[in-house]
Amino acid sequence: MAAAAKLQIDIVSDIMCPWCIVGYKRLTQALSQYPQLDVSVNWHPFELNPNLAPEGQHLGEHLAQKYGSTPEQSQQNRQRLADLGKELHFEFNFQADSRIFNTFLAHQLLFWAGQSDKQTALKLALFDVYFTQQQNPNDIEVLVSAAVKVGLDADGARTILTDGRFAAQVKEAEQLWISRGIQAVPAIVFNQQYLLSGAQPVEVIEELITKVLG
């Protein structure tokens, strides 16, 4: 029997980005059409808001300052995402007082989780923590709880978040992808060669996978 074709997928993303979970859900739909593939997924850090204070910022205020969004536009965008989420079996639970946060600590936890093959499970748990549960993923205990839910050790998670042992590696990884031209997320790279930017439709992803497999 011939060996299964291999597909390496590198995803640069931030858990603050709703289009990152939309893009990943669409990616998994596309990959379901290729059950014969041997797929490996690696997540890489990108901070959309590296300078936010620990308590974060009101989401509506943030969007108004950063993008000039009116309250009406913000509400329309939230409803659009909520509808998309239903299609993709993911709940966006935006509230009037929703906040946006820095994710440097979360990226450190994800880096550590990658050593135990728990990175994707943790990434999905953190999307749920932020978008569905409306919790603060910049809070160490919230992060530890998410780690435990995917089978990681609580004390180990708390230790690496407290001592910052992976902080430098995360910063290096962020700079590496910026140096490669990544300025927005999600950015999905197939076999270290083909870049897909943004949350593209499933059909577009399938076409690219077919091209990659040649």
trRosetta pair geometry for C-beta under 8 A, 3 or more apart (Angstrom, degrees):
i j d omega theta_ij theta_ji phi_ij phi_ji
3 38 7.9 -33 163 -14 86 141
4 36 5.5 -166 -134 165 97 72
4 37 6.3 132 170 -150 110 17
4 38 4.2 120 101 -32 119 101
5 36 6.8 57 26 118 92 98
5 37 5.7 -46 78 -117 89 69
5 38 6.7 -175 87 22 36 85
5 213 5.9 50 156 -136 158 105
6 37 7.5 109 -127 -169 16 76
6 38 4.7 -38 -102 76 64 107
6 39 7.9 155 -161 -83 51 30
6 40 7.4 1 -168 2 96 102
7 34 7.8 55 -12 117 153 146
7 37 5.0 -6 6 -172 123 125
7 38 7.0 152 20 75 70 53
7 39 4.9 -20 70 -106 102 73
7 40 7.4 176 89 26 54 64
7 190 6.6 -33 -166 -156 95 94
7 191 6.5 -75 -144 -56 57 94
7 209 7.2 6 -131 -144 150 97
7 212 6.9 81 -126 118 103 135
7 213 7.4 -43 -82 -77 112 92
8 40 5.3 -16 -115 65 67 101
8 42 7.4 1 -174 5 91 109
8 190 7.3 132 78 -165 59 44
8 191 5.3 108 48 -96 90 46
8 192 6.5 8 87 -24 130 84
9 27 7.4 123 -166 -177 154 139
9 39 6.4 7 0 -168 116 98
9 40 6.9 177 28 87 72 50
9 41 4.8 -19 74 -107 107 71
9 42 7.2 169 91 26 55 66
9 188 6.4 -15 -166 -169 98 97
9 189 7.2 149 -157 77 47 52
9 190 6.0 -15 -102 -104 72 63
10 41 8.0 160 -87 -158 27 50
10 42 5.0 -19 -111 69 71 100
10 44 6.1 26 179 -14 96 123
10 188 7.3 155 81 -157 50 47
10 189 4.3 -12 60 58 101 105
10 192 7.1 61 -1 -83 130 62
11 20 7.8 113 167 -159 116 96
11 24 6.9 46 -146 -91 160 100
11 27 7.9 -100 -90 -19 131 172
11 41 6.6 5 -2 -168 115 96
11 42 7.2 171 24 85 71 48
11 43 5.3 -28 71 -111 97 63
11 44 6.7 173 85 22 43 80
11 186 6.2 -25 -164 -162 95 111
11 187 7.4 151 -157 79 47 51
11 188 5.2 -9 -105 -106 77 77
11 189 7.8 -161 -71 23 34 70
12 44 4.6 -36 -98 77 70 108
12 45 7.6 -21 -148 72 74 17
12 46 5.1 75 167 -34 92 125
12 177 5.0 145 -114 -161 142 155
12 182 5.2 -5 97 -167 166 159
12 185 5.6 -124 115 -108 81 106
12 186 6.9 146 76 -160 60 56
12 187 4.2 -3 52 58 112 102
12 188 7.8 -148 25 -69 70 36
12 189 7.6 51 -11 -9 98 104
13 17 6.2 -129 -167 53 83 129
13 20 3.9 116 -157 -143 121 132
13 23 7.7 -162 -101 64 129 128
13 24 7.6 -12 -74 -49 168 115
13 43 6.6 -61 40 -152 103 96
13 44 7.6 106 17 64 61 61
13 46 6.1 -155 115 34 4 113
13 123 7.8 72 79 -158 129 128
13 185 4.7 145 -117 -179 49 133
13 186 4.8 -7 -93 -110 102 86
13 187 7.6 -166 -62 31 65 62
14 17 4.8 92 68 -8 87 106
14 20 6.4 -175 54 -35 49 156
14 45 7.5 60 -89 -165 74 58
14 46 4.9 -96 -47 85 97 83
14 47 6.2 121 -108 -112 130 25
14 48 4.8 -167 77 -17 165 98
14 103 5.6 149 -161 44 93 154
14 185 5.6 129 7 60 86 154
15 20 7.1 -111 -101 78 30 143
15 103 5.7 158 42 -127 94 144
15 106 5.9 -82 23 140 135 155
15 123 7.1 -158 -82 -157 106 69
15 126 4.6 -65 -118 127 156 113
15 127 5.6 -138 -144 -79 94 60
15 129 7.9 14 167 59 143 101
15 130 5.6 135 146 6 107 148
15 137 6.1 -40 96 83 140 172
16 48 5.1 -124 76 40 128 130
16 49 6.5 -46 84 12 176 110
16 100 5.8 71 -151 -157 122 95
16 101 6.7 -159 -90 57 116 63
16 103 5.8 -137 -24 -36 104 130
16 130 6.9 -114 -96 177 49 160
17 20 4.1 84 88 -14 107 110
17 21 7.8 165 98 -4 69 74
17 48 6.0 144 -59 -47 97 143
17 185 5.3 -169 -3 93 173 107
17 186 6.8 168 112 -48 141 72
18 21 6.3 -56 -163 37 45 101
18 22 6.3 43 144 -16 72 109
18 81 5.1 -16 162 -139 152 141
18 92 6.5 30 -135 -108 125 131
18 131 6.6 114 -107 -106 87 134
19 22 5.1 -52 -142 44 42 117
19 23 5.8 49 155 -25 71 104
19 185 7.6 154 82 115 101 66
19 186 6.2 -140 118 -2 88 92
19 198 6.6 -45 161 -156 138 65
19 199 4.2 -134 -171 -21 90 125
20 23 5.7 -49 -143 36 27 112
20 24 6.5 26 155 -18 61 105
20 127 7.6 -145 95 -101 101 119
20 185 5.7 6 -81 139 110 108
20 186 4.5 130 -114 -63 68 104
20 199 7.6 -123 -70 -70 18 107
21 24 5.6 -51 -144 37 35 110
21 25 6.3 38 156 -20 66 104
21 90 5.9 178 146 176 124 165
21 124 7.9 109 -126 -123 102 63
21 127 4.5 120 -88 -150 130 144
21 131 6.8 -97 12 2 159 157
22 25 5.9 -56 -149 36 28 110
22 26 6.4 25 154 -15 63 108
22 81 7.5 -106 -59 -138 130 84
22 84 5.7 1 -118 142 123 135
22 85 7.7 -87 -87 -79 90 63
22 88 6.5 175 -129 -5 63 167
22 90 7.8 -141 -83 55 57 144
22 199 4.3 24 100 -147 106 153
23 26 5.8 -58 -149 39 31 109
23 27 6.2 37 151 -25 65 105
23 186 4.1 -135 59 38 160 148
23 188 6.8 -164 159 -35 126 126
23 198 6.9 -172 -91 147 128 35
23 199 3.6 -120 -68 -107 84 76
23 200 7.1 57 -127 19 92 59
24 27 5.3 -50 -148 32 35 117
24 28 6.5 34 155 -18 66 101
24 123 7.9 -178 -108 127 169 127
24 124 7.9 -146 120 -88 149 88
24 186 7.2 179 -44 -101 78 162
25 28 5.9 -52 -151 34 32 108
25 29 6.7 35 149 -20 62 103
25 88 4.0 64 142 -173 153 128
25 89 7.4 175 -146 52 131 79
25 90 6.0 -115 -70 -18 148 131
26 29 5.5 -51 -152 33 37 115
26 30 6.5 37 151 -19 67 103
26 88 7.1 -62 -55 -111 67 128
26 199 6.3 118 16 -173 139 84
26 200 6.9 -168 117 78 148 55
26 201 6.9 -137 -159 -162 141 22
26 202 5.0 -137 -164 -75 91 73
26 205 6.1 150 136 -10 99 148
27 30 5.7 -55 -151 36 33 110
27 31 6.2 30 153 -18 67 107
27 188 6.6 -175 -92 -123 137 160
27 205 5.8 -151 -106 -154 57 155
28 31 5.6 -52 -141 38 34 112
28 32 6.6 49 154 -34 62 97
29 32 5.8 -47 -158 17 32 116
29 88 7.9 -98 -39 -127 128 88
29 202 4.9 -57 99 -117 123 128
29 205 8.0 100 74 67 85 140
30 33 6.2 -53 -175 21 43 111
30 34 7.8 9 142 5 67 105
30 202 5.1 -176 -66 -159 88 77
30 205 3.9 -104 -61 104 166 119
30 206 4.7 -149 -146 -64 102 74
30 209 6.2 157 151 -11 118 140
31 34 5.8 -71 -158 48 50 98
31 37 6.8 -101 -157 58 90 139
31 39 6.1 13 -151 -68 135 165
31 209 7.4 172 -91 -102 61 159
32 35 7.1 14 -168 -67 45 82
33 206 5.9 15 52 -121 150 117
34 37 4.4 35 133 -16 110 120
34 209 6.3 -127 -26 149 151 141
34 213 7.8 -168 -134 -53 144 151
37 213 7.9 -98 -98 -90 113 128
41 119 7.8 -155 105 89 89 113
41 120 5.6 64 87 -76 128 126
42 114 7.1 52 -142 -135 82 127
42 119 7.2 24 -138 92 48 159
43 110 5.9 -76 96 172 129 130
43 114 7.3 -145 48 -80 88 115
43 119 5.2 -168 23 160 113 121
43 120 7.0 157 -31 -82 119 59
43 123 5.4 173 -78 -73 165 145
44 173 5.7 -147 -157 168 92 118
44 177 5.8 132 136 -55 136 142
45 103 7.9 -172 -150 111 98 107
45 107 3.9 59 -115 -149 128 133
45 110 7.1 149 -75 71 94 129
45 111 7.3 -29 -39 -58 122 102
45 170 5.2 35 11 -162 164 89
45 173 5.4 89 35 98 101 118
45 174 5.1 -55 99 -71 103 88
45 177 7.9 -179 72 17 55 137
46 174 6.4 139 -102 -129 43 87
46 177 6.6 -81 -78 89 98 144
46 182 6.9 -101 -97 133 132 125
46 185 4.8 157 78 -49 153 138
46 187 7.8 104 -45 20 154 108
47 50 4.1 80 120 -72 137 87
47 102 6.8 11 -156 -155 117 78
47 103 5.9 -171 -118 56 80 90
47 104 6.1 5 -95 -70 136 77
47 107 7.1 -79 -67 -25 92 147
47 174 6.4 -5 3 -126 95 143
48 103 7.7 51 27 14 82 121
48 185 7.2 -105 -68 34 101 117
49 52 4.4 32 145 -26 114 118
49 57 7.8 -134 -170 22 150 118
49 62 7.6 -24 -104 -156 144 135
49 100 6.2 107 -7 138 164 113
49 101 7.4 161 77 116 132 21
49 102 5.6 -119 101 -90 91 63
49 103 7.7 91 53 1 85 86
50 102 6.4 73 -138 -134 27 107
50 104 6.9 75 -134 -59 76 111
51 102 7.6 -174 49 -90 13 121
52 56 5.8 15 163 -124 132 45
52 57 5.8 -116 -138 -11 111 104
52 100 7.0 -130 -107 111 159 85
52 101 6.3 -175 107 -159 149 33
52 102 4.3 -168 60 -47 103 92
53 56 6.9 -101 75 -16 73 14
53 57 7.3 103 36 -55 91 84
53 102 7.9 -174 67 -13 16 120
54 102 7.4 -62 -104 34 38 119
54 138 6.1 -171 -156 134 63 133
55 99 7.8 -73 150 -176 67 154
56 99 4.2 94 116 155 135 119
56 100 5.7 174 -168 82 109 38
56 101 4.0 -58 -92 -89 117 71
56 102 7.2 -151 -92 0 71 67
56 136 6.6 -140 -19 -128 135 105
56 138 6.7 167 -56 22 99 139
57 61 6.0 -113 164 82 100 110
57 62 4.6 116 104 -67 121 109
57 99 6.3 154 75 -158 28 87
57 100 5.6 -22 62 57 82 88
58 61 4.2 68 76 14 104 112
58 62 6.6 -177 86 -15 50 86
58 97 7.1 -73 -128 -156 95 55
58 98 7.7 95 -161 83 58 49
58 99 5.9 -60 -100 -105 32 75
58 100 7.9 17 112 14 14 82
59 62 5.5 -56 -147 35 31 114
59 63 6.3 26 159 -16 67 106
59 74 7.7 141 125 -164 95 132
59 94 7.5 -113 83 -146 162 103
59 98 4.3 -10 3 102 139 94
59 99 5.8 -156 -37 -117 82 16
59 100 5.0 110 -100 -31 75 95
60 63 6.0 -56 -146 37 29 107
60 64 6.3 30 155 -19 64 108
60 69 7.9 -122 -155 95 60 112
60 71 6.2 21 -158 -109 127 78
60 74 5.4 103 -122 145 81 173
60 98 7.8 104 -25 62 80 87
61 64 5.7 -58 -149 37 30 112
61 65 6.3 25 156 -15 66 109
62 65 6.0 -61 -148 39 28 107
62 66 5.9 8 163 -5 67 117
62 100 4.9 -67 28 33 170 135
63 66 6.1 -61 -130 47 27 100
63 67 5.5 -33 -172 38 66 111
63 69 4.2 -30 143 43 105 134
63 74 5.3 126 87 -100 151 115
64 67 7.5 -66 -106 59 10 69
64 68 6.7 25 -163 -137 48 18
64 69 5.5 -99 -84 63 49 70
64 70 7.3 69 -109 -96 95 24
64 71 7.8 -7 -74 -56 119 61
64 74 7.6 -50 -55 -49 81 131
69 73 4.5 -134 -161 89 85 122
69 74 4.9 101 141 -60 127 86
69 77 7.3 -45 -146 -1 142 141
70 73 4.6 96 51 6 77 102
70 74 7.0 -139 93 -5 40 86
71 74 5.6 -54 -147 36 32 113
71 75 6.3 32 156 -19 66 105
72 75 5.8 -55 -149 36 30 110
72 76 6.4 32 152 -19 64 105
73 76 5.6 -54 -148 35 33 112
73 77 6.3 32 154 -18 66 106
74 77 5.8 -56 -149 37 30 110
74 78 6.3 31 153 -20 65 106
75 78 5.6 -52 -146 35 32 112
75 79 6.4 31 155 -18 65 105
76 79 5.8 -56 -150 37 30 109
76 80 6.3 33 152 -21 64 106
77 80 5.6 -52 -148 34 32 114
77 81 6.4 30 154 -16 65 105
78 81 5.8 -56 -150 38 31 109
78 82 6.3 34 151 -22 65 105
78 92 7.1 -164 -165 135 71 129
78 94 4.4 -91 -153 54 125 164
79 82 5.5 -50 -145 34 34 114
79 83 6.4 34 155 -18 65 104
80 83 5.9 -57 -153 36 29 110
80 84 6.4 29 151 -17 65 107
81 84 5.5 -52 -145 38 34 113
81 85 6.1 42 153 -27 66 104
81 92 4.8 20 127 10 104 176
81 94 7.5 83 75 -25 124 129
82 85 5.5 -50 -149 31 30 117
82 86 6.8 35 152 -22 61 99
82 92 4.8 -121 -90 69 61 109
82 94 7.0 -101 -62 17 110 106
83 86 5.8 -48 -156 27 34 112
83 87 7.0 33 149 -16 62 103
84 87 5.7 -57 -158 34 37 113
84 88 6.3 10 154 0 70 114
84 92 7.9 41 64 -5 86 133
85 88 5.9 -73 -145 51 31 97
85 89 7.9 -101 168 68 61 11
85 90 4.4 -99 -153 85 87 77
85 91 5.8 113 152 -109 134 17
85 92 4.4 -168 -37 -5 155 93
85 131 8.0 -168 -108 150 142 134
86 89 7.7 33 -171 -73 28 31
86 91 7.9 52 -78 -97 60 59
90 127 7.5 -34 -156 136 130 126
90 131 7.5 25 160 102 106 140
90 132 7.6 -115 -179 -63 72 115
91 131 7.3 159 99 123 59 97
91 132 4.6 76 83 -115 101 103
92 131 5.2 -58 -118 177 64 112
92 132 7.3 -88 -100 -78 21 61
93 131 6.6 121 27 150 75 58
93 132 5.1 79 1 -145 119 39
93 133 7.4 82 51 -38 141 13
93 134 5.9 -98 96 -39 110 105
94 98 5.2 -56 -153 -37 70 155
94 131 7.9 -32 -60 -157 70 72
95 98 4.8 138 53 -49 71 85
95 134 6.0 29 3 -117 122 154
98 134 6.3 -102 -113 -133 84 109
99 136 7.3 -6 79 -96 125 91
101 130 7.6 -133 33 -122 116 117
101 136 5.7 128 -76 -151 155 77
101 137 6.0 163 78 53 141 76
101 138 4.4 -146 174 -15 129 120
102 105 7.8 82 111 8 91 86
102 138 5.4 72 66 -99 75 136
103 106 4.3 -50 -166 43 82 120
103 107 5.8 88 131 -28 89 94
103 137 6.2 11 -116 104 84 118
103 138 6.9 -105 -90 -76 38 87
104 107 5.8 -54 -150 34 31 111
104 108 6.7 34 151 -21 63 102
104 138 7.8 47 40 -123 72 96
104 167 7.4 34 167 -132 110 89
104 170 6.9 126 -160 119 74 146
105 108 5.6 -53 -154 31 36 113
105 109 6.6 35 150 -17 66 103
105 137 7.6 -177 78 144 100 70
105 138 5.7 115 32 -142 123 57
105 140 6.8 -100 -177 -86 149 68
105 143 6.2 -112 133 -52 112 160
105 161 5.7 50 -162 -146 104 101
106 109 5.7 -54 -152 36 35 112
106 110 6.4 36 150 -19 66 105
106 126 5.7 111 -158 -148 125 147
106 137 4.8 23 -73 153 133 113
106 138 7.2 -72 -27 -83 99 52
106 143 6.2 -149 -97 -108 67 119
107 110 5.5 -51 -145 37 35 114
107 111 6.4 44 152 -26 64 100
107 170 4.8 114 123 -150 114 133
107 174 7.8 29 171 -60 162 111
108 111 5.6 -48 -151 29 33 115
108 112 6.7 31 151 -15 63 104
108 160 6.5 -171 148 139 107 100
108 161 6.4 136 96 -106 126 63
108 164 7.0 -75 -132 -133 158 54
108 166 4.6 143 -151 79 85 108
108 167 6.0 -19 -96 -78 128 58
108 170 5.4 -80 -81 -38 67 148
109 112 5.7 -55 -153 38 34 111
109 113 6.2 37 149 -23 67 107
109 122 6.8 -147 131 172 101 143
109 143 5.2 -155 -55 -177 160 122
109 146 7.8 78 142 81 153 115
109 147 6.2 -114 -168 -73 123 117
109 157 6.2 34 -132 -151 106 96
109 160 7.1 135 -100 93 58 117
109 161 6.2 5 -71 -77 97 105
110 113 5.4 -51 -143 35 34 115
110 114 6.7 48 153 -32 62 96
110 119 5.8 71 -170 -143 79 86
110 122 5.9 -177 -107 103 70 127
110 123 6.2 61 -123 -75 121 83
110 126 7.5 -61 -69 -8 109 153
111 114 5.9 -48 -163 17 31 117
111 166 4.6 173 91 167 138 144
111 169 6.0 136 -167 99 152 119
111 170 5.5 -112 -41 -75 145 94
111 173 7.5 -178 -100 4 119 153
112 115 6.0 -49 -172 19 44 112
112 116 7.8 13 144 3 67 104
112 152 7.9 91 116 -152 107 143
112 156 7.6 174 167 145 137 101
112 157 7.2 158 97 -112 147 63
112 160 5.0 100 -79 114 153 169
112 166 5.9 -139 -55 -22 87 156
113 116 6.0 -72 -160 47 46 98
113 118 4.3 -97 -171 84 96 93
113 119 4.8 140 108 -87 102 55
113 121 7.7 -139 177 63 133 86
113 122 4.3 -69 -140 4 172 153
113 147 7.1 -143 -82 -125 112 92
113 150 7.4 26 -141 94 131 138
113 152 6.2 -73 -108 -77 90 144
114 117 7.6 40 -165 -77 36 27
114 118 7.7 -115 -68 54 22 60
114 119 4.2 32 -86 -66 70 127
116 152 6.4 137 68 -104 156 92
118 121 5.1 -61 -166 50 69 115
118 122 5.4 69 135 -26 90 106
118 150 5.3 128 -172 132 115 119
118 151 6.3 -149 -113 69 135 98
118 152 5.7 176 101 -61 167 104
119 122 5.9 -61 -147 39 26 107
119 123 6.2 30 156 -23 65 107
120 123 5.5 -51 -144 33 32 114
120 124 6.4 29 158 -15 64 105
121 124 6.1 -59 -153 38 28 108
121 125 6.4 29 150 -20 63 109
121 150 4.0 143 129 -149 117 127
121 151 7.4 12 114 26 156 103
122 125 5.4 -54 -146 37 35 115
122 126 6.2 34 155 -20 68 105
122 146 6.5 93 -150 139 78 104
122 147 6.5 11 -119 -105 117 60
122 150 5.1 -131 -73 39 67 162
122 152 7.1 24 -81 -18 122 137
123 126 5.9 -58 -150 36 29 109
123 127 6.7 33 151 -20 63 101
124 127 5.6 -46 -149 31 35 113
124 128 6.6 36 151 -17 63 105
125 128 5.6 -57 -155 38 33 114
125 129 6.3 42 146 -27 67 102
125 146 4.5 144 133 -165 121 98
125 149 5.6 153 -137 84 141 124
125 150 5.4 -116 -28 -45 148 118
126 129 5.1 -40 -142 29 39 118
126 130 6.4 26 161 -9 66 104
126 137 5.6 74 -159 -127 98 140
126 143 7.8 14 -104 -120 107 74
126 146 5.7 69 -76 -177 69 159
127 130 6.3 -66 -151 43 27 100
127 131 5.7 -13 173 16 68 117
127 132 7.7 59 127 -4 67 99
128 131 6.9 -65 -117 54 20 85
128 132 4.7 -27 -158 32 62 127
128 133 6.3 54 146 -8 71 102
129 132 7.5 31 -12 51 9 85
129 133 5.3 -42 -146 47 36 123
129 135 4.9 -67 179 59 83 113
129 137 5.4 108 106 -79 128 101
129 142 6.2 118 -168 168 133 108
129 146 5.4 -48 -57 -82 140 130
130 133 7.4 30 -7 55 10 81
130 134 7.3 40 -177 -106 34 25
130 135 6.7 -92 -87 61 39 65
130 137 5.1 -43 -68 -21 105 123
131 134 7.7 -9 172 -68 11 56
135 139 7.2 -92 164 37 96 127
135 142 5.0 175 151 -140 126 135
136 139 4.4 78 94 -15 106 111
136 142 5.8 164 74 -1 66 162
137 142 6.1 -124 -104 113 39 128
137 143 6.4 88 -161 -76 65 87
137 146 7.7 13 -123 -17 93 154
139 142 4.0 73 77 8 104 113
139 143 6.8 179 87 -11 53 85
140 143 5.6 -60 -151 39 32 111
140 144 6.2 34 153 -22 68 105
140 158 6.5 77 166 -130 114 74
140 161 5.0 148 -132 128 100 141
140 162 7.0 53 -137 -67 149 78
141 144 5.4 -46 -141 34 36 113
141 145 6.4 42 156 -22 64 102
142 145 5.8 -54 -153 34 29 113
142 146 6.7 29 150 -18 62 105
143 146 5.7 -54 -151 35 34 111
143 147 6.4 37 151 -22 66 104
143 157 6.7 -164 126 165 91 119
143 161 6.1 136 91 -96 142 154
144 147 5.5 -53 -150 34 33 115
144 148 6.5 34 153 -20 66 103
144 154 5.4 62 -179 -149 107 78
144 157 4.8 149 -119 102 71 126
144 158 5.1 18 -97 -67 132 86
144 161 7.2 -109 -62 15 89 149
145 148 5.8 -52 -149 33 31 111
145 149 6.6 36 152 -24 63 105
146 149 5.7 -53 -153 29 33 116
146 150 7.0 12 157 -4 64 105
147 150 6.5 -73 -158 43 31 95
147 152 4.0 -71 175 72 91 126
147 153 7.6 -36 140 61 118 32
147 154 6.8 145 89 -100 112 48
147 157 3.9 147 75 -93 170 155
148 151 7.7 75 -174 -51 32 10
148 152 6.4 -92 -77 66 31 70
148 153 7.8 17 -97 -163 71 10
148 154 5.1 13 -77 -73 114 93
148 157 7.4 -109 -45 13 72 149
152 156 6.7 -115 168 75 91 117
152 157 5.6 89 125 -57 121 116
153 156 3.8 66 82 14 113 115
153 157 6.4 177 87 -14 58 84
154 157 5.8 -58 -148 36 28 110
154 158 6.3 23 158 -16 65 108
155 158 5.8 -55 -143 39 31 109
155 159 6.2 35 156 -24 65 107
156 159 5.7 -55 -148 33 28 113
156 160 6.6 17 161 -11 64 105
157 160 6.4 -61 -148 38 28 100
157 161 6.3 21 157 -14 64 113
158 161 5.9 -64 -147 42 28 109
158 162 6.0 24 158 -19 66 114
159 162 5.9 -64 -145 38 26 107
159 163 6.1 -4 170 4 67 112
160 163 6.5 -62 -129 49 27 91
160 164 7.9 122 174 -59 53 10
160 165 5.5 -79 -138 38 77 106
160 166 6.1 23 -177 1 113 110
161 164 7.7 22 -179 -68 24 51
164 167 4.1 -4 -176 -23 95 127
166 169 5.0 -55 -164 44 71 115
166 170 5.8 74 138 -28 86 100
167 170 5.9 -59 -152 35 29 110
167 171 6.5 26 155 -16 65 106
168 171 5.8 -56 -150 38 33 110
168 172 6.3 34 153 -20 66 106
169 172 5.6 -53 -147 36 32 113
169 173 6.3 33 154 -20 65 105
170 173 5.7 -54 -148 36 31 111
170 174 6.4 35 152 -21 64 103
171 174 5.6 -51 -149 33 33 113
171 175 6.4 28 155 -14 65 106
172 175 5.9 -58 -149 40 30 108
172 176 6.3 38 151 -28 65 105
173 176 5.5 -48 -147 28 33 117
173 177 6.8 23 160 -11 64 102
174 177 6.4 -63 -156 38 28 101
174 178 6.4 27 151 -16 65 110
175 178 5.5 -55 -144 40 35 113
175 179 6.1 38 155 -23 68 106
176 179 5.8 -58 -152 35 27 111
176 180 6.6 21 150 -15 62 108
177 180 5.4 -55 -148 38 38 112
177 182 4.3 -27 158 39 94 137
177 187 7.4 151 -175 70 122 141
178 181 7.9 120 179 -12 31 8
178 182 6.1 -87 -89 64 35 80
178 183 7.2 76 -134 -85 73 59
182 185 7.4 43 175 -73 111 77
182 187 4.7 -114 -130 10 114 169
184 187 7.1 122 86 -52 56 102
184 197 6.9 65 78 -166 103 109
184 198 7.5 10 115 -71 119 77
186 197 7.8 167 94 -158 58 40
186 198 6.7 108 58 -130 75 11
186 199 6.3 82 31 -66 115 71
187 195 6.4 -22 -171 -160 94 102
187 196 7.5 153 -162 78 46 52
187 197 5.7 -11 -111 -109 76 68
188 195 7.3 136 77 -159 48 50
188 196 4.4 -19 66 62 100 103
188 197 7.9 -165 26 -74 71 26
189 192 6.3 41 147 -106 119 29
189 193 7.4 130 -177 36 91 29
189 194 6.9 147 -158 75 56 46
189 195 5.4 -21 -100 -98 77 67
189 196 7.6 -168 -76 21 30 72
190 193 6.7 -50 89 58 68 76
190 194 4.3 -18 56 63 102 104
190 195 8.0 -158 17 -69 75 22
190 196 7.1 53 -17 -11 104 107
190 208 6.6 159 1 143 153 109
190 209 7.0 -157 -127 -100 154 60
190 212 4.6 -74 134 -100 136 154
191 194 6.6 39 50 16 90 94
191 212 5.6 152 11 -166 127 117
193 212 7.4 146 71 -128 111 95
194 208 6.1 166 148 -175 138 108
194 211 7.0 138 -115 98 158 112
194 212 5.4 -116 18 -87 148 104
196 200 5.8 -90 -178 5 112 136
196 204 7.6 138 -143 129 119 106
196 205 6.7 55 -148 -107 163 77
196 208 5.8 145 -76 91 121 178
197 200 7.9 88 75 -44 42 108
200 204 4.1 -94 160 82 122 135
200 205 5.7 148 89 -51 111 83
201 204 4.9 97 61 3 79 102
201 205 7.3 -147 98 -4 43 87
202 205 5.7 -59 -153 37 35 111
202 206 6.3 36 152 -21 69 106
203 206 5.6 -52 -148 35 32 113
203 207 6.5 36 153 -21 64 103
204 207 5.7 -52 -152 33 32 113
204 208 6.6 28 152 -16 64 105
205 208 5.8 -57 -151 37 33 109
205 209 6.3 34 152 -20 67 105
206 209 5.7 -53 -147 35 32 112
206 210 6.4 34 154 -20 64 104
207 210 5.8 -55 -152 35 30 113
207 211 6.5 31 150 -19 64 106
208 211 5.4 -53 -150 36 36 113
208 212 6.2 39 152 -23 68 103
209 212 5.5 -51 -146 34 33 113
209 213 6.3 27 156 -15 65 107
210 213 6.0 -59 -148 39 29 107
211 214 6.9 26 173 -71 37 57
